[in-house]
């Protein structure tokens, strides 16, 4: 299988601060459990739920409830292929915005 290079693309949906933090956390592993994500980000259940719904509706993440041997089912979150590409493309666009371009003279004179 070949991998296409990531093309920079600013994504307004991902760029919102809480969603950017969520996607950055998801980029660190194959999947994360809801309560772990809540704890790592230090945000409320309602805010996390709302932002995950936005990402899910866009097709960027999948939420999966899994039964547990004891207690309530737990929700696991993972990127879709589309979501991972959108996140990586957004990060690359941010890099390009924040990295000085040595090939252009930005001086005053």
MMTF fields as JSON, N, C-alpha, C and O atoms, coordinates in Angstrom:
{
  "mmtfVersion": "1.0.0",
  "mmtfProducer": "UNKNOWN",
  "numBonds": 435,
  "numAtoms": 436,
  "numGroups": 109,
  "numChains": 1,
  "numModels": 1,
  "chainsPerModel": [1],
  "groupsPerChain": [109],
  "chainIdList": ["A"],
  "bondAtomList": [4, 2, 8, 6, 12, 10, 16, 14, 20, 18, 24, 22, 28, 26, 32, 30, 36, 34, 40, 38, 44, 42, 48, 46, 52, 50, 56, 54, 60, 58, 64, 62, 68, 66, 72, 70, 76, 74, 80, 78, 84, 82, 88, 86, 92, 90, 96, 94, 100, 98, 104, 102, 108, 106, 112, 110, 116, 114, 120, 118, 124, 122, 128, 126, 132, 130, 136, 134, 140, 138, 144, 142, 148, 146, 152, 150, 156, 154, 160, 158, 164, 162, 168, 166, 172, 170, 176, 174, 180, 178, 184, 182, 188, 186, 192, 190, 196, 194, 200, 198, 204, 202, 208, 206, 212, 210, 216, 214, 220, 218, 224, 222, 228, 226, 232, 230, 236, 234, 240, 238, 244, 242, 248, 246, 252, 250, 256, 254, 260, 258, 264, 262, 268, 266, 272, 270, 276, 274, 280, 278, 284, 282, 288, 286, 292, 290, 296, 294, 300, 298, 304, 302, 308, 306, 312, 310, 316, 314, 320, 318, 324, 322, 328, 326, 332, 330, 336, 334, 340, 338, 344, 342, 348, 346, 352, 350, 356, 354, 360, 358, 364, 362, 368, 366, 372, 370, 376, 374, 380, 378, 384, 382, 388, 386, 392, 390, 396, 394, 400, 398, 404, 402, 408, 406, 412, 410, 416, 414, 420, 418, 424, 422, 428, 426, 432, 430],
  "bondOrderList": [1, 1, 1, 1, 1, 1, 1, 1, 1, 1, 1, 1, 1, 1, 1, 1, 1, 1, 1, 1, 1, 1, 1, 1, 1, 1, 1, 1, 1, 1, 1, 1, 1, 1, 1, 1, 1, 1, 1, 1, 1, 1, 1, 1, 1, 1, 1, 1, 1, 1, 1, 1, 1, 1, 1, 1, 1, 1, 1, 1, 1, 1, 1, 1, 1, 1, 1, 1, 1, 1, 1, 1, 1, 1, 1, 1, 1, 1, 1, 1, 1, 1, 1, 1, 1, 1, 1, 1, 1, 1, 1, 1, 1, 1, 1, 1, 1, 1, 1, 1, 1, 1, 1, 1, 1, 1, 1, 1],
  "groupList": [{"groupName": "UNK", "atomNameList": ["N", "CA", "C", "O"], "elementList": ["N", "C", "C", "O"], "formalChargeList": [0, 0, 0, 0], "bondAtomList": [1, 0, 2, 1, 3, 2], "bondOrderList": [1, 1, 2], "singleLetterCode": "X", "chemCompType": "L-PEPTIDE LINKING"}],
  "groupTypeList": [0, 0, 0, 0, 0, 0, 0, 0, 0, 0, 0, 0, 0, 0, 0, 0, 0, 0, 0, 0, 0, 0, 0, 0, 0, 0, 0, 0, 0, 0, 0, 0, 0, 0, 0, 0, 0, 0, 0, 0, 0, 0, 0, 0, 0, 0, 0, 0, 0, 0, 0, 0, 0, 0, 0, 0, 0, 0, 0, 0, 0, 0, 0, 0, 0, 0, 0, 0, 0, 0, 0, 0, 0, 0, 0, 0, 0, 0, 0, 0, 0, 0, 0, 0, 0, 0, 0, 0, 0, 0, 0, 0, 0, 0, 0, 0, 0, 0, 0, 0, 0, 0, 0, 0, 0, 0, 0, 0, 0],
  "groupIdList": [1, 2, 3, 4, 5, 6, 7, 8, 9, 10, 11, 12, 13, 14, 15, 16, 17, 18, 19, 20, 21, 22, 23, 24, 25, 26, 27, 28, 29, 30, 31, 32, 33, 34, 35, 36, 37, 38, 39, 40, 41, 42, 43, 44, 45, 46, 47, 48, 49, 50, 51, 52, 53, 54, 55, 56, 57, 58, 59, 60, 61, 62, 63, 64, 65, 66, 67, 68, 69, 70, 71, 72, 73, 74, 75, 76, 77, 78, 79, 80, 81, 82, 83, 84, 85, 86, 87, 88, 89, 90, 91, 92, 93, 94, 95, 96, 97, 98, 99, 100, 101, 102, 103, 104, 105, 106, 107, 108, 109],
  "secStructList": [7, 7, 7, 7, 7, 7, 7, 7, 7, 7, 7, 2, 2, 2, 2, 1, 2, 2, 2, 2, 2, 2, 2, 2, 2, 2, 6, 6, 1, 1, 7, 3, 3, 2, 2, 2, 2, 2, 2, 2, 2, 6, 7, 7, 2, 2, 2, 2, 2, 2, 2, 2, 2, 2, 2, 2, 2, 6, 6, 1, 3, 3, 3, 3, 3, 3, 7, 7, 1, 1, 1, 1, 7, 3, 3, 3, 3, 3, 3, 7, 2, 2, 2, 2, 2, 2, 2, 2, 2, 2, 2, 2, 2, 2, 2, 2, 2, 2, 1, 7, 7, 6, 6, 1, 7, 7, 1, 7, 7],
  "xCoordList": [0.847, 0.0, 0.899, 1.894, 0.551, 1.339, 0.6, -0.627, 1.374, 0.816, 1.038, 2.161, -0.023, 0.097, 0.613, 0.293, 1.414, 1.87, 0.68, -0.315, 0.806, -0.249, -0.217, 0.829, -1.349, -1.469, -2.025, -3.019, -1.402, -1.903, -3.306, -3.58, -4.178, -5.547, -6.089, -6.305, -6.303, -6.856, -8.293, -9.078, -8.633, -9.968, -10.63, -10.259, -11.612, -12.315, -12.962, -13.0, -13.465, -14.132, -13.148, -13.467, -11.968, -10.949, -10.321, -9.93, -10.215, -9.467, -10.075, -9.357, -11.355, -11.962, -11.165, -10.872, -10.807, -9.858, -10.151, -9.251, -11.38, -11.667, -11.557, -11.026, -12.05, -11.953, -10.507, -10.128, -9.701, -8.286, -7.6, -6.77, -7.937, -7.37, -7.836, -7.051, -9.102, -9.628, -8.89, -8.427, -8.785, -8.141, -6.658, -6.104, -6.006, -4.591, -4.419, -3.477, -5.32, -5.257, -5.512, -4.824, -6.5, -6.809, -5.66, -5.489, -4.879, -3.765, -2.656, -1.763, -2.699, -1.643, -1.866, -0.963, -3.054, -3.325, -4.385, -5.014, -4.574, -5.579, -6.99, -7.866, -7.216, -8.515, -8.339, -7.368, -9.295, -9.277, -10.652, -11.67, -10.671, -11.918, -12.431, -11.636, -13.732, -14.354, -13.857, -13.434, -13.901, -13.525, -12.04, -11.662, -11.204, -9.786, -9.611, -8.844, -10.321, -10.263, -10.786, -10.21, -11.86, -12.424, -11.388, -11.201, -10.733, -9.739, -8.507, -8.032, -7.992, -6.801, -7.049, -6.189, -8.218, -8.528, -9.03, -8.993, -9.5, -10.003, -11.252, -11.405, -12.155, -13.396, -14.593, -14.456, -15.759, -16.96, -17.453, -17.125, -18.241, -18.853, -19.714, -19.672, -20.497, -21.394, -20.629, -21.019, -19.548, -18.759, -18.083, -18.088, -17.506, -16.86, -17.88, -17.603, -19.038, -20.094, -20.504, -20.639, -20.701, -21.13, -20.077, -20.419, -18.812, -17.751, -17.524, -17.219, -17.667, -17.542, -18.686, -18.496, -19.867, -20.994, -20.69, -20.974, -20.116, -19.752, -18.742, -18.886, -17.722, -16.706, -17.286, -16.918, -18.188, -18.833, -19.743, -19.731, -20.526, -21.42, -20.637, -21.137, -19.412, -18.562, -17.878, -17.235, -18.024, -17.38, -15.919, -15.173, -15.493, -14.086, -13.773, -12.639, -14.761, -14.545, -15.699, -16.792, -15.427, -16.435, -16.479, -15.441, -17.679, -17.878, -18.498, -19.46, -17.934, -18.415, -18.621, -17.68, -19.862, -20.151, -19.843, -20.309, -19.052, -18.692, -19.152, -18.88, -19.844, -20.254, -19.03, -18.003, -19.168, -18.112, -18.607, -19.813, -17.703, -18.138, -18.885, -19.806, -18.47, -19.125, -19.347, -18.493, -20.46, -20.716, -21.306, -21.725, -21.319, -21.915, -21.01, -19.799, -21.611, -20.792, -19.889, -20.219, -18.774, -17.85, -17.824, -17.982, -17.62, -17.567, -16.115, -15.333, -15.775, -14.432, -14.523, -15.489, -13.512, -13.496, -12.253, -11.164, -12.434, -11.283, -11.513, -12.649, -10.418, -10.492, -11.033, -10.824, -11.717, -11.972, -10.757, -9.955, -10.613, -9.531, -9.639, -8.643, -10.847, -11.093, -10.705, -10.11, -11.046, -10.727, -9.24, -8.743, -8.514, -7.069, -6.407, -5.521, -6.829, -6.269, -6.595, -5.737, -7.833, -8.22, -7.36, -6.9, -7.138, -6.311, -4.875, -4.318, -4.277, -2.889, -2.748, -1.751, -3.726, -3.705, -3.805, -3.148, -4.627, -4.774, -3.46, -3.015, -2.854, -1.579, -0.519, 0.263, -0.496, 0.473, 0.205, 1.148, -1.055, -1.396, -0.928, -0.418, -1.101, -0.628, 0.889, 1.434, 1.568, 3.045, 3.473, 4.392, 2.813, 3.176, 2.907, 3.654, 1.848, 1.556, 2.579, 2.836, 3.157, 4.032, 5.518, 6.346, 5.872, 7.264, 7.712, 7.119, 8.765, 9.256, 9.691, 10.293, 9.38, 9.755, 11.083, 11.151, 12.125, 13.481, 13.68, 14.662, 12.773, 12.975, 12.444, 12.706, 11.712, 11.171, 11.769, 11.929, 12.093, 12.603, 11.411, 10.641, 11.268, 10.146, 10.581, 9.881, 11.716, 12.245, 11.494, 10.637, 11.822, 11.148, 11.776, 11.199, 12.894, 13.577, 13.727, 14.303],
  "yCoordList": [-1.164, 0.0, 1.237, 1.283, 2.23, 3.46, 4.562, 4.565, 5.479, 6.596, 7.868, 8.174, 8.6, 9.893, 10.903, 10.817, 11.865, 12.895, 13.728, 13.9, 14.226, 15.056, 16.407, 17.05, 16.822, 18.139, 19.121, 18.825, 20.273, 21.239, 21.723, 22.105, 21.703, 22.187, 22.648, 21.844, 23.948, 24.506, 24.017, 24.097, 23.513, 22.955, 23.709, 23.539, 24.543, 25.359, 24.495, 24.887, 23.332, 22.466, 21.959, 21.945, 21.548, 21.052, 22.197, 22.01, 23.375, 24.475, 25.02, 25.619, 24.831, 25.292, 24.696, 23.501, 25.507, 25.061, 23.704, 22.872, 23.467, 22.182, 21.028, 19.973, 21.208, 20.133, 19.891, 18.754, 20.937, 20.76, 19.952, 19.092, 20.22, 19.456, 17.996, 17.085, 17.776, 16.412, 15.646, 14.526, 16.256, 15.565, 15.347, 14.325, 16.299, 16.119, 14.932, 14.153, 14.795, 13.652, 12.344, 11.349, 12.346, 11.129, 10.724, 9.543, 11.696, 11.403, 10.629, 10.101, 10.555, 9.876, 8.374, 7.658, 7.89, 6.459, 6.001, 6.812, 4.699, 4.145, 4.506, 4.729, 4.566, 4.922, 5.339, 4.967, 6.115, 6.564, 6.354, 6.469, 6.045, 5.873, 7.251, 8.117, 7.461, 8.759, 9.381, 10.537, 8.632, 9.21, 9.58, 10.533, 8.843, 9.183, 10.509, 11.371, 10.661, 11.896, 13.067, 14.155, 12.84, 13.871, 14.311, 15.505, 13.35, 13.64, 14.343, 15.323, 13.851, 14.428, 15.883, 16.741, 16.155, 17.5, 18.421, 19.644, 17.825, 18.617, 19.403, 20.557, 18.767, 19.43, 18.615, 17.454, 19.243, 18.585, 17.514, 17.527, 16.602, 15.549, 16.175, 15.742, 17.201, 17.796, 18.485, 18.375, 19.193, 19.853, 18.822, 18.966, 17.788, 16.748, 16.048, 15.806, 15.728, 15.075, 15.932, 15.438, 17.221, 18.139, 18.212, 18.152, 18.339, 18.466, 17.15, 17.165, 16.025, 14.731, 14.529, 13.916, 15.034, 14.931, 15.707, 15.227, 16.894, 17.697, 16.929, 16.856, 16.36, 15.606, 14.335, 13.956, 13.689, 12.482, 12.802, 12.089, 13.867, 14.275, 14.621, 14.449, 15.106, 15.448, 14.211, 14.286, 13.073, 11.848, 11.747, 10.973, 12.527, 12.545, 11.53, 11.062, 11.186, 10.214, 9.226, 9.484, 8.097, 7.074, 6.85, 6.707, 6.822, 6.518, 5.13, 4.818, 4.307, 2.936, 2.605, 2.644, 2.279, 1.835, 0.345, -0.464, 0.007, -1.4, -1.839, -1.165, -2.964, -3.473, -3.878, -4.289, -3.75, -4.143, -5.312, -5.461, -6.136, -7.249, -6.76, -7.418, -5.594, -5.01, -3.532, -2.874, -3.017, -1.59, -1.23, -2.087, 0.068, 0.599, 0.373, 0.205, 0.37, 0.316, 1.551, 2.608, 1.407, 2.525, 2.911, 2.072, 4.202, 4.717, 4.925, 5.551, 4.387, 4.524, 5.386, 5.303, 6.207, 7.133, 6.872, 6.662, 6.888, 6.748, 7.586, 7.873, 7.969, 8.679, 7.76, 6.548, 8.32, 7.635, 7.956, 8.819, 7.284, 7.622, 9.071, 9.793, 9.483, 10.868, 11.861, 12.903, 11.527, 12.407, 12.535, 13.632, 11.416, 11.46, 12.312, 13.115, 12.141, 12.942, 14.42, 15.278, 14.722, 16.117, 16.725, 17.859, 15.983, 16.478, 16.712, 17.786, 15.719, 15.859, 16.991, 17.712, 17.145, 18.235, 19.593, 20.553, 19.663, 20.905, 21.247, 22.394, 20.264, 20.493, 20.971, 21.871, 20.373, 20.795, 22.225, 22.983, 22.605, 23.988, 24.949, 26.028, 24.562, 25.398, 25.523, 26.597, 24.418, 24.471, 25.463, 26.254, 25.421, 26.334, 27.792, 28.689, 28.021, 29.381, 29.901, 31.103, 28.983, 29.398, 29.207, 29.58, 28.64, 28.425, 29.491, 29.65, 30.224, 31.243, 30.609, 29.536, 31.285, 30.81, 31.445, 32.644, 30.651, 31.166, 31.589, 32.263, 31.207, 31.521, 32.914, 33.396, 33.569, 34.884, 35.914, 35.65, 37.075, 38.166, 38.939, 39.53, 38.929, 39.624, 40.948, 41.504, 41.436, 42.683, 43.888, 43.78, 45.044, 46.294, 46.95, 47.887, 46.506, 47.275, 46.647, 47.24],
  "zCoordList": [0.0, 0.0, 0.0, 0.723, -0.806, -0.852, -0.089, 0.005, 0.442, 1.194, 0.406, 0.003, 0.19, -0.466, 0.545, 1.731, 0.08, 1.02, 1.516, 0.812, 2.71, 3.289, 2.598, 2.515, 2.113, 1.475, 2.496, 3.16, 2.629, 3.614, 3.266, 2.128, 4.249, 4.055, 5.403, 6.31, 5.514, 6.742, 6.882, 5.937, 8.062, 8.301, 9.448, 10.61, 9.116, 10.114, 11.198, 12.364, 10.819, 11.777, 12.831, 14.02, 12.408, 13.341, 14.121, 15.273, 13.523, 14.119, 15.413, 16.213, 15.634, 16.89, 18.049, 18.036, 19.055, 20.085, 20.727, 20.831, 21.154, 21.809, 20.821, 21.167, 19.599, 18.604, 18.187, 17.905, 18.146, 17.83, 18.925, 18.633, 20.173, 21.287, 21.241, 21.505, 20.91, 20.807, 19.708, 19.925, 18.534, 17.408, 17.665, 17.261, 18.333, 18.671, 19.616, 19.472, 20.573, 21.496, 20.748, 20.98, 19.849, 19.089, 18.167, 17.865, 17.725, 16.825, 17.523, 16.861, 18.849, 19.598, 19.746, 20.178, 19.393, 19.553, 18.569, 17.89, 18.5, 17.587, 18.031, 17.195, 19.353, 19.905, 21.353, 22.012, 21.833, 23.229, 23.837, 23.155, 25.123, 25.844, 26.266, 26.632, 26.22, 26.479, 27.778, 27.785, 28.874, 30.173, 30.216, 30.898, 29.503, 29.43, 28.699, 29.129, 27.604, 26.83, 27.666, 27.648, 28.383, 29.268, 30.307, 30.544, 30.91, 31.951, 31.383, 31.957, 30.267, 29.653, 29.249, 29.447, 28.687, 28.216, 29.331, 29.198, 30.43, 31.541, 31.186, 31.587, 30.425, 30.031, 30.522, 30.905, 30.502, 31.004, 30.023, 28.837, 30.557, 29.751, 28.654, 27.503, 29.019, 28.027, 26.903, 25.741, 27.225, 26.185, 25.282, 24.06, 25.882, 25.092, 24.189, 23.015, 24.725, 23.932, 22.75, 21.63, 23.004, 21.954, 20.84, 19.659, 21.211, 20.208, 19.463, 18.27, 20.139, 19.459, 18.474, 17.423, 18.799, 17.866, 16.585, 15.487, 16.719, 15.545, 14.689, 13.468, 15.333, 14.598, 13.976, 12.864, 14.695, 14.182, 12.996, 11.993, 13.11, 12.019, 10.752, 9.64, 10.926, 9.779, 9.192, 8.145, 9.877, 9.404, 9.789, 9.189, 10.796, 11.213, 12.311, 12.412, 13.131, 14.202, 14.258, 13.754, 14.881, 15.136, 16.64, 17.286, 17.186, 18.598, 18.685, 17.983, 19.555, 19.696, 21.171, 21.965, 21.526, 22.9, 23.007, 22.205, 24.007, 24.224, 25.612, 26.606, 25.671, 26.98, 27.799, 27.258, 29.108, 30.035, 30.878, 31.075, 31.375, 32.226, 33.471, 33.956, 33.978, 35.146, 34.874, 34.279, 35.296, 35.146, 33.787, 33.008, 33.542, 32.316, 31.11, 31.251, 29.926, 28.716, 28.637, 29.174, 27.977, 27.79, 26.319, 25.433, 26.084, 24.723, 24.313, 25.028, 23.15, 22.587, 21.337, 20.578, 21.136, 20.008, 19.18, 19.714, 17.862, 16.965, 15.716, 15.338, 15.089, 13.823, 12.743, 12.793, 11.782, 10.516, 9.64, 9.997, 8.517, 7.595, 7.16, 7.1, 6.861, 6.441, 7.542, 7.268, 8.781, 9.909, 10.143, 10.4, 10.058, 10.256, 9.171, 9.466, 7.929, 6.834, 7.039, 6.833, 7.446, 7.688, 8.789, 8.659, 9.869, 10.978, 10.513, 10.741, 9.866, 9.406, 8.386, 8.395, 7.523, 6.541, 7.234, 6.832, 8.271, 9.025, 9.74, 9.709, 10.373, 11.059, 10.068, 10.375, 8.894, 7.872, 7.423, 7.198, 7.289, 6.926, 8.018, 7.717, 9.291, 10.392, 10.369, 10.62, 10.066, 9.956, 8.893, 9.105, 7.764, 6.68, 7.069, 6.679, 7.831, 8.279, 9.286, 9.362, 10.056, 11.149, 10.87, 11.701, 9.733, 9.391, 8.409, 7.342, 8.77, 7.842, 6.524, 6.502, 5.445, 4.115, 3.742, 3.469, 3.731, 3.479, 2.017, 1.705, 1.127, -0.281, -0.64, -1.742, 0.253, -0.039, 0.918, 2.11, 0.388, 1.221, 1.768, 1.011, 3.088, 3.716, 4.34, 5.187, 3.925, 4.479, 3.969, 3.091, 4.528, 4.162, 2.943, 2.392, 2.523, 1.529, 0.235, -0.677]
}
